[in-house]
Amino acid sequence: MWDGTTVLPFLIPIIAIAGFFLVIALRISSAARVRELEIRERIAMIEKGIVPPPEVDPGGFEHALGDWRLSHRRNRPSRHRSAGITLMGIGVGLMFLIGFAGDAADQGIGVGGFIAIIGLAFFINSLFEPRRTWRDDLPPRSPQADPPAATSHSSLPPQ
C-alpha cells in the first residue's frame, strides 16, 4: 500500500533543488536580456554619432584600461603564503584528530604530515615569487612633451 507520508521527506529536497535551478535559469535569462538591451543602446548611440561614455559599459572600460587591482590580487605571493599556512594548519589538525581520536598515531602522522608538507611547499613557493607592487601592473606611459617652461612673472614685489 502506498503511503504519501513516506514520499514527503524525499519530495521536499527534490522540489527545493528544482526551484533553485529554476531561479538560477531565470536570473541568467534576465541578465542576458539586460546585456542585450545595453548593447542595443550602445549601438544606437554609435549610429547617431554619439560616443558612449565609459560609464555606459564599465566592464568594457575596465577591460580596455586593464584593471590592475584584480591582476595584482590574483598574482600576489601572499595568496600562496596564506594557502600554505592554511594547509599546514589542516595537516597538523588531522595529525592530532586521527592520532588521538582514532588511536592511530602512525596513520595520523602519515595523512596529516602529507597535507602539512603540501602546505609547507606552498609557503616556500611564496618566498620565491617576486614581490610586485601596484605600479608593476600599470600599462606603460606614453612619452609626453616636456611641460611648458615656467615664466619669470611673479606676483611678489622685487626685493
Steps between C-alpha positions, in 0.01 A plus 500: 500500500636840401523751782555867416685567825794280397555697178467849655849514660655421160273734307593817692873503409420408138259795471751730670781401261272535196387842625861606549587405141190682375598819683856478363369449145271803533785716631725400213223569251423843644870593516539403134199713408637802688840455332331480158313825568823669610670393178207625290510834682872527436457416130223762470726764655783413260263511200391851601864606519510526878799350675371300795658598830699237692232489768261339251725195474715492815606141436634583158661818630681312777604230253638759257702670770606178665372474855835482678338451839356161403818378336697615804277301732514196276880475486618611836732271698289533812236276342746210494616592849150499643413175319817343639430606855141377472608161365765465771234569762264245346780243485600545862133493601450171315809358670348570840148396398597166351776438755298563814138443401570196286779360719716471188803724543686353201209558261441847644860600440484352149181673382541826693871518429436463126259795500732705722788441257283620210429815704870545566562476125245777436663714767849451355364571152372837623849592617645449151242712319608853417331766702284714275364842562191653352720707268628182331151432364436843350533534123812684385458873467531660159778754465368852537644831398677694768271733692522866400773691679389711789506873436691734720193710570430512865235666703752574774663843500875507433716513808 
